[in-house]
Amino acid sequence: MDEQNINNNQENSMPNIEPEAVNTMQTEQGTPQYDFESQSASGDAYAYNPYRPVMPTVAVTPIDAPSPEKKKGLLIFALIMAAVVLLCGSLAIGYNIGRNNGDSGKSFIEVDLSAKPADTDMMTAAQVYKKVNNSIVGITIYNNEYMANASGIVYSEDGYIITNDHIYDGIAAAKFKIHTSDGATYSAKYIAGDTRSDMAVLKITDKVKLQPAELGNPDELVIGEPVVAVGRPTGAETANNLTAGYVSALGRRSSATSSYTMRFIQTDTAINPGNSGGALINMYGQVVGVVSYKLASTEYEGMGYAVPMDIAKSVADSLIKNGYVEGRARLGISYSEINSVTAEVYDMDIGLYIASVDADSELYGKVSEGDIITEVNDKKITGADIMLDVIESSKPGDSLTFTVVSEGETKSIKAKLLADKGSSSYSQNKNNGNEGNNTEEFDFPFGE
């Protein structure tokens, strides 16, 4: 993941511009930050193109049959047709077995997003809680030194749990216990995670039969619509907790615990440590988002963020199938945004000021530090979102056309996007001194 985050409080290398005037991108290895003074979330040029699962196909090798004699044509034809029927039946069985098992032995889960039921009144908060209670779990994350709590959502009957990637950050070789609503506790293993989307998948190792959550379509949400959050902020082994609020904003770009942005559902529903990985639910009992984080500052109140369920589902499906996020693209640059005010004050072009170019980017050697990208695919870049939206609607290998101002001259440059499989906060490396049994509770970073 190469494209970097904007931070208004960080200095940049732009000539003759004060640090406060331009948002400066962080490096991939940089510490994620949120600029509370600017009251705006950091942006990036990292592209998220939600993975859409592709159903497996069956390759059929043609079989050359001997030409029948004319006098036996009808009989041979009938025999061939019977064989074809049997072959198709066998292929259909193989296709369905392949869908369920796959070559790697992993199950590929098909989870649909439900539409809001037509001509149905909204539920009360109590009714929503009753519907989803069995589908929300508590998660204990621990090793020999640390222990923490989080929440999760039952994704499949056989024990796949979706949650946040940041819940195990800093807990080396983390282990997991899943606590269900009936009081049972199960061991679980890490399947895969993705820092960029803050999504992760765990799998209960015991044989279980759980109640998967009904997943709703976040595209049907409207600002001002009531929602509730259900999770376990008071402890993984306690009963699920419900808080209520409204949808405050949709498609709001922000960053969770990574230094990269994506579009979130913003809500004023109370979000507390331990809610991470829990459910944001509409008043039809459908999970429309995965609770990720909130802004924690004296200047902010009631600003929580949830990963939209269409993105969460796409990432989770890909993590289960591949162990990484498939179909996501990146450009390979870091930049600073030049908005209209900055451009006017410093007599510059509006666009993205290039701070650095990765060696594997197709822009490497074609652009230089200090160049300004003013257009992408003939779209004027009036803000970082323009670039991000174009990349997010593209795939690795797609070619984009950039208009670049370099030393006063304007030129057109083409470059293909790179694949970005992502990375996870999960680490198999054990901490030094893990031989002891000292454990302590700690809160996850909220808005740091």
N, C-alpha and C positions, 0 to 999 in steps of 0.2 A: 504494500500500500504506500504509494509514493507521494500523492498529492497532499499538500500540507494545510494546516489550519491557520486561520487568520486570528491575530490577537492584537487588539488595539494598544495594549500597554507595552508591547515588546518592540525594541528598536529594530530597524531594518536598514538595508544598505542603499536605499534610494537616495540619490544626490539631492542635496538642498531641501530636504523635507524633514520637518520635525517628526519625532517618533509618534506623537499623538495624532498626526494627520493621516497616516496611512495604516491600514490593518496589515500586520506582517505575519506571514505563514510560519508555522513551526516545522521543524524537521520531523521526519517519521519517528525518530528516536526521542523527540522532545517530550517534555512533560505536558500532558493535556491541561489546558487552563480555560477558565471562563472569565470573561471580562465583565465584572459587575458594574463598573463605572459607565461603560458604554451602553449597558442594558441591551446588548445584542449578542446573540450566540455566534461563536466562531464558525467560519465557513471553510470549505476546502474544494479542491478540484478532483478529489477522489470520487470515482464514479460507482454508484450502486445500481446495478441492473438486476432486479429481483429474478432469482432463478425460477424458471417455469419448468416443472418436471416433464420430461419427454417419455412417453410410454414406450416400452421395449417393442421392437419389431421382430418378426420372424423371417429369417432368410430361408427361402425354399430353393433347393437346387433342382433344376428341371431333370426329369428322368426320361431318357429316350426309350420309348417302347418300340418293339419290332413292328413293321408294317403288316397289318392283317391281310390275309388273302381275301379276295373279293367274295368268294363263296361263304366265308365265315365272318364277313364284315359285321353283321348285326350282332352276332354272339360276342365277338371280341370287343366291340364297342360297349356292350353291356357290362362285360367284365372290367373294362378300363374305367367306366363310370363308377362301378362299385368300389374299385380300388381308390379312385379319387375321393370318394365320400369318406372312406376309412382314413385316408391320409389327412384330409382336412380335419377330421375329428381328432386325430392324434396331434396335429399341429395346434389345434385349439386348446387341447389339454396341456400341451407343453407350454403354450403361451401363458396360460393362467398360472401354471406352476412357476414359470419364470417370473411373472409379476409378483408372486408372493415370496419367492425365495431368492431369485437372482443368482448370478454366478458366484458371488462372494458369500452367499448364505445369509445376507442381511435382508430383512423384510423392507419393502418399499411401501410406505404408508400413503394411502390416498385420503386426504382430508378435504372436504368441501367447505366452502364458506357459505353459510346460510343467509338468505335474504330475510329482511324483517317480515314477519307474518302479516299478510294482508288482512285488513278488517279485524284486527285484534287489538284490544286495549293494552296499554303498557301495564306491566306488573308493578306491584308495590315492591319496595326495597326488601321487605321480608320474603316475598315470593321469589324474588331473584336469588336471594341468599339460599333459600331452600333448594332451588333448582341447581345451583352451581356448587354447593357446599362439598359434595362428594368428589368434585373434579378439581379442587384446589388442595394442594399439599404443602406441608412444611418441609424444609430441607435443612439438615444440619451438615455443615461443611467443616471438616476438622483434619488435623494431623496431631503429632505429639506435642506441639507447642501452642496451637491456636484452635479456636472453635468459633464459628459464626453461624448465624441463622439467615435463611432466605425463604422464598416461596416458590412454588412451581405450579404448572398447569398440566393435568393429565391429557396427553396427546393421543394415546392409543390404549386400547383395552389391555394389551399385554405388557404395559409398563413403561412406555416412552414418556418422559417428562420434559417439557420445555421450560426454560428459565433464562436468566441473564448470564452472560459470559463473565461479568465483573464479580460475581459472587465468590469466586475462588481466587481472585487476584491477590497475590501475596501469601497464599497458603500453599506452600510447595507440597507436591505429591498428595493433594487433597483427596480425602475419602468422603463418602456421602451416605447419609441416612435419610430415607423418605418417610414422612409421617402422614398417614392418611386420616380422613375424618372419622373413621371408626376406631381410632386409637392404635392401629397396627403400625409397626415400624419395619422397614425393609432396607436392605443394603442396595446401593445403586452404583453403577460404574459410569465414568465419563465417556461419552460417545464422541463429541466434537463440539467446538465452540467457534465463535467469530466475534472478534473485538469490534470491528467496524459497525455491525448491526447490534452489538451487545446481546446476541442470542447464543444459547447453548442447549444441548440435548444430553440428558442423562437417561439411563435405562436400569430399571429395577432388575436385579439378578435373580430374584425368586420368581416362581411361577405364580402369576397373579391374574385377576380379572377385575379391572378397574372401570370406572365410568368416565369416558372421555368427555371433555367439555364440548359444548356446541359452539362452533366458531362463527362469528358474524362478520359481515362485510363492512369494513371501516369506511368505504366509499359512500355508504348510506348515512353516515353521521352528519349532523349539522351543528353549527356553533350554537350553543345555548341548550343543546339536548342534555337531559339528565343522564348521568352514568354513576356507577358505583365501582369501587375498588375492593377486591377481596384478596386477602393474604394473611400472613402471620407475623405482623410486626412485633408482637409481644412474646414471641418464642416459637420455634419450629414445632414443639410438641403441644402447644396450646390449641384451642379451637380457632377456626378461621375468624378473622375480624373484618367488618364491613365499614367503609366510609363512603359518603355520598357527595356528589358535586355535579358539575356541568362540564361539557366540552367547551374549553376556552378558545381554542384555535385548532386549525387543521393544517397539515402540511408544513408545520413550523420547523424550520431548519435549526438544529441545535446539535450538541454533542453530549454523549453520556460520559463514560469514563475513558473513552479513547479521544484522540486528538482530531477526529474526523467527524464531519456532520452528516446527518441524514434527516429525513422528514419525520417528525413525530406528531402524535396527538397530544395536545396540551390540555390539561385539566386542572381545575382548582380542587379536585378531590384530595383529601388529606393523604399524603404519601409519607411513610416513616421507615426508618431502618428495619429491614426484615420484610418489607413489602416487595422488595426487588424480585422480579420473576413472577409475581402474582398477576392477577387478571384485572383488566379494565373491562367492564361489562355494561352493555346497554340494558334498557329496562324491559327487554324481552328475554333476558337471561342468556344472551349470546356474548361470548368473549370477543371483543373488537380490538383489544390491544394487550400487549405484555408490559406491565409496569416496569420502567427502567430506572428513573431517578427523579429528583426534584432539585430546584435551586434552594440552597441553604445559605441564607444571608439575611442580615437585619434589614436590608433594603427590599427584600423580596418576600412575598407571602402568597401561598396558594398557587405555585407554578410547578406542577408535576408533569412528567412526560412518559408516554407509553409508545412502544413500537407498534405501528399499525399491524393488524393481524394478517393482512395480505403479504406484507414483507416478512413478518415473523414466520408464517407458514412456508413461504418460498425458501427462506434460509434454512429452516428446520428440515424440510424435505431433502434439501441438498446435503446438509450435514449428515443426515441419516444414510443417504444413498452413497455419497462420495467421501465424506469426512472433511469436506471443504465446500466453499460457496462457488458454484459453477456459474459461468456466464456473466461475471462481473468484470468491468473494464476500468482501466486507469490510463491517464495520459503521461504521467511521469515528470511533473514539474512542481515547483513551489512558487508562490506568487503573492503579491499584495494587490488589493483592490483599489483602483483609482476611481472614486465616485465623482459626481458632477461638481461638488463643492471643492474637493481636492484638486481636480483638474483645472478649475477656474483660478484658484488661489495660486497654483504653481505653474500655470500655463502648460499643462500637459494634456495628453489624449486620455479620454475616458476608457477604461478597460482594465486589464490585469497586467501589472508590472512583474516581469519575470525575475524571481530571486535566484533560482537555480534550476538546472535541468539534469535529470538522472541520466546516467550513461546508457541505460537500456531504452530510453525514450526515443521515438523516431524524430523528435524535435532536436535531439542532441546534435550539435554541429550546424543546425539550421537557424537556431535563434541563440541569443546571448543574454546574459544578465543585464537588465536595464531595458530590454526590448519590451514593448507593450502590445499585448494581444487585444485588438479592438473589435474583432468579429470572429464568430465561429459559424461555419456553414451559412454565411450571409446574414447572420443574426447579430445585431449590434450588442456588445457586452456592456450593458448599463449597470450590471451588478454581477457578483460571483454566481448567483443562482442561474444565470443564463448558461454559463459554461457547464455547471453541474447538471442542469436538466438535460442538456444535449448529451453529455457523457452517460448519464443514467438511462437514457433511452437507446443507447447503443450497446454493441457487443464487442468483445475482444476481436481484433482484426478489422473492424470497421474503420474506414478512412474518413477523417475530418479535414475540412479546409479552414485555415486560419488566416486572418488578415493581421499582419504584424507591422508595427511602426518601429523601425530600427535606425537610429541616428538620423532622424528626420525623413527617412525614406519609407514608403509603404510597399510591402511585398505580400504575395500570397504563397502560403506554404501548406502542403498536405502532409499528414502524418497518421499512421494507423495506431489504434488503441491497443494497449497491452492487456493481458489477462491478469486478474488479481484474485487469487484463491483465498486471500485473507490469512489471518493468524488468530491465535487464541491466547487468553491470559493464563490458561491452564499450563502448569509446569510439572513435569515428572521429577525434577530435581529436588532432592530433599534438603531442607535447611541444615546448617551446621548445628550440632548440639540437640538433635531431635530425640536423643536417647531418653530424655526426661519425660515426665508426665504432667508438666506444668501446662495448664490450659487457662485461657481467659476469654471473656466475651469482648467483642469489639464491633463497632459500627462500620458499615461501608461508607466510603466517601460519597457525600451527596452534594453535587454541584461544585466539587473541587476541580 
